[in-house]
Amino acid sequence: MAQERPGVPSIFDNIKTNEKADEDFRIYNEDTSPARVVQHYKDMRRFHTVSFYRKMEDKYCFGNGNYRRLMTIEEAFDELEHYVDASDPDLDLPNKLHLLQTAEGIRRAGHPDWFQLVGLLHDMGKIMFLWGRAEDGQDGRTADETAKQWALGGDTFVVGCKIPDEAVVFPEFNHLNPDMHDKRYNSLYGMYEPNCGLDELFFSWGHDEYMWRMLVANDTAIPQEGLDMIRYHSAYPMHDKGAYQHLLKEEDHERLEWIRLFNRFDLYTKDGDNDIRTDMETLWPYYKGLLNKYGLGGKLKW
């Protein structure tokens, strides 16, 4: 049964935990963005193809009892403590802090507990760096701007059809994508049927897709709306710029509203001066209760 969608707040002052103006978020420009961000998106456009998606789908398969490690959410948090996202121009902080900030922002706004849990978990798919390689864009161990993370984070786009110049950041890199020179994949519809639906689309592989698959494999009780937030929150060309309308079903538009609501918190709670990790000891029992409630307590398949 679909959840009743919380209303999107009309004023975001009660969400923001910083003084940054709305127009100063997500500024991507080849001349002014950090070099690491520019290179990250150049690599994303060069290497994310249908073939690469299928390679990652096979590597991170949960079918037939496959998984890479058994560990708790707490143990995964510890692994992520020193991981910094090379693609994010708004945040140079450990992901653990950003996840707590997002979850607490959603909690303060009074949204459902499963929504709060999504805030805590949404970026944890970057744990793929434990099994990744630099040549596959999953190097989370190099502590400088040379780290190759193009298959861990960043705005995702649909592979297998034309990359929309008007909807992606750094569209000047689109021509570098091999699939854009393959007639099977470089047209408006590419390998897809008109209005095939959101779940039929292959988005460039990253932490979103992996974490969705991990949660489904562990039989979480998080509702579909929350799973959509996790799977598609990096798909900015779609939920922010309105791309791929010709590939969506009518019912997908309701799903996008949930994703947009989540992304308000994902974006507006980023704050380097709000280090609530020191409150982890008092915060964690609450979130541990939510993990147990939604079937994610104890050792999980990763």
C-alpha positions as CSV (number, residue, x, y, z in Angstrom):
1,M,0.0,0.0,0.0
2,A,1.4,3.4,-1.0
3,Q,2.2,5.7,1.9
4,E,0.5,9.1,2.2
5,R,3.1,11.5,0.9
6,P,4.2,14.2,3.3
7,G,3.7,17.7,2.0
8,V,6.8,19.5,0.6
9,P,7.5,22.4,2.9
10,S,7.0,25.8,1.1
11,I,9.7,27.4,3.2
12,F,13.1,25.7,3.7
13,D,14.5,27.7,6.5
14,N,13.5,25.0,8.9
15,I,15.4,22.4,6.8
16,K,18.6,24.3,6.2
17,T,21.4,24.2,8.8
18,N,23.6,26.6,7.0
19,E,23.5,30.2,5.6
20,K,24.2,29.2,2.0
21,A,21.8,30.7,-0.5
22,D,19.7,28.3,-2.7
23,E,21.5,29.4,-5.9
24,D,24.9,28.6,-4.4
25,F,24.2,24.9,-4.2
26,R,25.3,22.5,-6.9
27,I,27.4,25.0,-8.9
28,Y,29.2,23.0,-11.7
29,N,31.4,24.9,-14.0
30,E,34.5,23.8,-15.8
31,D,36.3,27.0,-15.0
32,T,35.3,27.4,-11.3
33,S,34.5,24.0,-10.0
34,P,37.3,22.1,-8.1
35,A,39.5,20.2,-10.5
36,R,38.6,16.9,-8.8
37,V,34.9,17.5,-9.5
38,V,35.5,18.3,-13.2
39,Q,37.6,15.3,-13.7
40,H,35.1,13.1,-11.9
41,Y,32.3,14.1,-14.3
42,K,34.6,13.8,-17.3
43,D,35.3,10.2,-16.2
44,M,31.7,9.5,-15.6
45,R,30.8,10.5,-19.1
46,R,33.7,8.6,-20.6
47,F,33.2,5.3,-18.9
48,H,29.5,4.8,-18.0
49,T,28.1,2.6,-20.7
50,V,25.6,-0.2,-21.1
51,S,28.5,-2.6,-21.0
52,F,29.9,-1.2,-17.8
53,Y,26.5,-1.3,-16.1
54,R,26.1,-5.0,-16.9
55,K,29.7,-5.6,-15.7
56,M,28.8,-4.0,-12.3
57,E,25.5,-5.8,-12.2
58,D,27.3,-9.1,-12.4
59,K,30.0,-8.1,-10.0
60,Y,27.6,-7.0,-7.3
61,C,24.9,-9.6,-7.8
62,F,23.0,-10.9,-4.8
63,G,21.4,-13.8,-6.7
64,N,21.9,-17.4,-5.8
65,G,23.0,-16.4,-2.3
66,N,25.9,-14.2,-3.4
67,Y,27.3,-11.4,-1.3
68,R,30.7,-10.0,-0.5
69,R,30.7,-9.6,3.3
70,L,28.4,-10.0,6.3
71,M,28.4,-6.9,8.5
72,T,26.1,-4.7,10.5
73,I,25.1,-1.2,9.6
74,E,27.3,0.1,12.4
75,E,30.3,-1.8,11.0
76,A,29.6,-0.3,7.6
77,F,29.5,3.1,9.1
78,D,32.9,2.6,10.5
79,E,34.3,1.6,7.1
80,L,32.8,4.8,5.6
81,E,34.2,7.1,8.3
82,H,37.0,8.5,6.2
83,Y,35.4,8.3,2.8
84,V,35.0,11.8,1.2
85,D,33.0,12.2,-2.0
86,A,35.1,13.5,-4.9
87,S,32.1,14.5,-6.9
88,D,30.3,16.8,-4.4
89,P,31.1,20.6,-4.7
90,D,29.2,21.3,-1.5
91,L,30.7,18.9,1.0
92,D,34.3,18.0,2.0
93,L,33.2,16.0,5.0
94,P,33.0,12.2,5.9
95,N,29.8,10.7,4.6
96,K,28.9,9.5,8.1
97,L,28.4,13.1,9.1
98,H,26.3,13.9,6.0
99,L,24.1,10.8,6.6
100,L,23.4,11.8,10.2
101,Q,22.7,15.4,9.2
102,T,20.2,14.3,6.6
103,A,18.4,11.8,9.0
104,E,18.2,14.4,11.8
105,G,16.9,17.0,9.4
106,I,14.1,14.7,8.3
107,R,13.4,13.8,11.9
108,R,13.1,17.4,13.0
109,A,10.7,18.1,10.2
110,G,8.4,15.4,11.6
111,H,8.4,13.0,8.7
112,P,7.8,9.2,9.1
113,D,10.4,7.1,10.8
114,W,11.1,5.1,7.6
115,F,11.8,8.4,5.8
116,Q,14.3,9.2,8.6
117,L,16.0,5.8,8.1
118,V,16.3,6.5,4.4
119,G,18.2,9.7,5.3
120,L,20.6,7.6,7.4
121,L,21.2,5.0,4.7
122,H,21.0,6.7,1.4
123,D,24.7,7.1,0.6
124,M,25.9,3.9,2.3
125,G,26.2,2.2,-1.1
126,K,29.6,3.9,-1.4
127,I,30.8,0.9,0.7
128,M,31.5,-0.6,-2.7
129,F,34.9,0.9,-2.4
130,L,35.8,-2.0,-0.2
131,W,35.7,-4.3,-3.2
132,G,36.3,-1.8,-6.0
133,R,39.2,-0.9,-8.2
134,A,40.5,2.4,-9.5
135,E,40.1,1.2,-13.1
136,D,36.4,0.7,-12.3
137,G,36.0,4.1,-10.7
138,Q,35.6,2.7,-7.2
139,D,38.8,3.8,-5.4
140,G,37.8,5.0,-1.9
141,R,41.3,4.5,-0.4
142,T,43.3,7.2,-2.1
143,A,43.0,10.3,0.1
144,D,43.4,13.0,-2.5
145,E,41.9,14.4,-5.6
146,T,43.4,11.7,-7.8
147,A,40.9,9.1,-6.3
148,K,38.8,7.5,-9.1
149,Q,35.3,7.4,-7.8
150,W,33.3,7.8,-11.0
151,A,31.3,4.6,-10.3
152,L,30.6,5.5,-6.6
153,G,29.0,8.9,-6.6
154,G,27.9,11.8,-8.8
155,D,24.7,12.7,-10.8
156,T,23.5,9.6,-12.6
157,F,22.1,9.5,-16.1
158,V,20.3,6.9,-18.2
159,V,22.7,4.7,-20.2
160,G,21.4,3.1,-23.4
161,C,19.9,6.3,-24.9
162,K,21.0,9.8,-25.8
163,I,22.5,11.8,-22.9
164,P,20.4,14.9,-22.7
165,D,22.7,18.0,-23.1
166,E,20.2,20.3,-21.5
167,A,19.8,18.2,-18.3
168,V,23.3,17.0,-17.3
169,V,26.2,18.9,-15.7
170,F,29.2,19.4,-18.0
171,P,27.3,18.5,-21.2
172,E,30.5,19.3,-23.1
173,F,31.8,15.8,-22.0
174,N,28.9,13.9,-23.5
175,H,30.7,13.2,-26.8
176,L,33.3,11.3,-24.9
177,N,30.8,8.5,-24.1
178,P,31.4,5.5,-26.5
179,D,27.7,4.7,-26.5
180,M,26.9,8.1,-28.0
181,H,28.7,6.8,-31.2
182,D,26.7,3.5,-31.2
183,K,23.5,3.7,-33.2
184,R,21.9,1.2,-30.8
185,Y,22.2,3.7,-27.9
186,N,22.5,7.2,-29.2
187,S,19.0,8.0,-30.2
188,L,16.2,9.6,-28.1
189,Y,14.9,6.2,-27.1
190,G,18.0,4.1,-27.7
191,M,17.4,0.6,-26.4
192,Y,14.2,1.5,-24.6
193,E,10.5,1.4,-25.6
194,P,8.4,4.6,-25.3
195,N,7.0,5.0,-21.7
196,C,8.6,1.7,-20.6
197,G,8.7,2.9,-17.1
198,L,11.3,4.0,-14.5
199,D,12.2,0.5,-13.3
200,E,13.2,-0.5,-16.9
201,L,15.9,2.1,-17.1
202,F,19.6,1.5,-16.5
203,F,21.1,4.5,-14.7
204,S,24.9,5.0,-14.6
205,W,26.1,2.6,-11.9
206,G,26.8,4.0,-8.5
207,H,26.0,3.9,-4.8
208,D,22.3,4.4,-5.4
209,E,21.8,1.2,-7.4
210,Y,24.0,-0.9,-5.2
211,M,22.3,0.2,-2.0
212,W,18.8,-0.4,-3.4
213,R,19.9,-3.9,-4.4
214,M,21.5,-4.5,-1.0
215,L,18.3,-3.5,0.8
216,V,16.1,-5.6,-1.4
217,A,18.4,-8.6,-1.0
218,N,18.1,-8.2,2.8
219,D,14.3,-8.1,2.7
220,T,14.0,-4.7,4.3
221,A,10.5,-3.5,5.3
222,I,11.2,0.1,4.1
223,P,8.3,1.0,1.8
224,Q,8.6,1.4,-2.0
225,E,8.7,5.2,-1.6
226,G,11.8,5.0,0.5
227,L,13.5,2.5,-1.7
228,D,12.8,4.9,-4.7
229,M,14.5,7.7,-2.8
230,I,17.6,5.6,-2.3
231,R,17.7,4.2,-5.8
232,Y,17.1,7.4,-7.7
233,H,18.2,10.3,-5.5
234,S,21.3,11.0,-7.7
235,A,19.3,11.1,-10.9
236,Y,19.3,14.9,-11.0
237,P,18.7,15.0,-14.8
238,M,15.4,13.3,-14.2
239,H,14.0,14.5,-10.9
240,D,15.5,18.0,-11.1
241,K,15.7,18.9,-14.8
242,G,12.8,16.9,-16.1
243,A,14.6,14.7,-18.5
244,Y,13.4,11.2,-19.8
245,Q,9.7,12.1,-19.7
246,H,9.3,10.1,-22.8
247,L,10.5,6.9,-21.0
248,L,8.3,7.2,-17.9
249,K,4.9,5.8,-17.1
250,E,2.2,8.0,-15.7
251,E,2.5,6.5,-12.2
252,D,6.2,7.3,-12.2
253,H,5.5,11.0,-11.7
254,E,4.1,10.3,-8.2
255,R,7.3,8.4,-7.4
256,L,9.4,11.4,-8.5
257,E,7.6,13.6,-6.0
258,W,8.8,11.5,-3.1
259,I,12.4,11.6,-4.5
260,R,12.2,15.4,-4.8
261,L,11.0,15.7,-1.3
262,F,13.9,13.6,0.0
263,N,16.4,15.6,-2.1
264,R,15.5,18.8,-0.3
265,F,16.9,17.3,2.9
266,D,19.9,15.7,1.1
267,L,20.9,19.0,-0.2
268,Y,20.0,21.6,2.5
269,T,21.3,19.8,5.5
270,K,24.9,19.7,4.3
271,D,26.8,21.8,6.9
272,G,30.5,21.7,7.8
273,D,29.8,23.5,11.0
274,N,27.2,21.1,12.2
275,D,29.3,18.1,13.3
276,I,26.8,16.0,15.1
277,R,29.0,12.9,15.1
278,T,29.8,13.7,18.7
279,D,26.2,13.1,19.5
280,M,26.3,9.6,18.0
281,E,26.2,7.9,21.3
282,T,22.9,9.5,22.2
283,L,21.5,9.4,18.7
284,W,22.3,5.8,17.8
285,P,19.9,3.9,20.1
286,Y,17.0,5.7,18.2
287,Y,18.3,4.7,14.8
288,K,19.2,1.2,15.9
289,G,15.6,0.8,16.9
290,L,14.5,1.9,13.4
291,L,17.0,-0.5,11.8
292,N,15.5,-3.4,13.8
293,K,11.9,-2.2,13.0
294,Y,12.6,-2.3,9.2
295,G,14.5,-5.6,9.2
296,L,18.0,-4.2,9.1
297,G,19.3,-5.2,12.5
298,G,22.3,-7.5,13.0
299,K,24.6,-8.9,10.3
300,L,23.5,-8.1,6.7
301,K,24.6,-9.2,3.3
302,W,26.7,-6.6,1.4
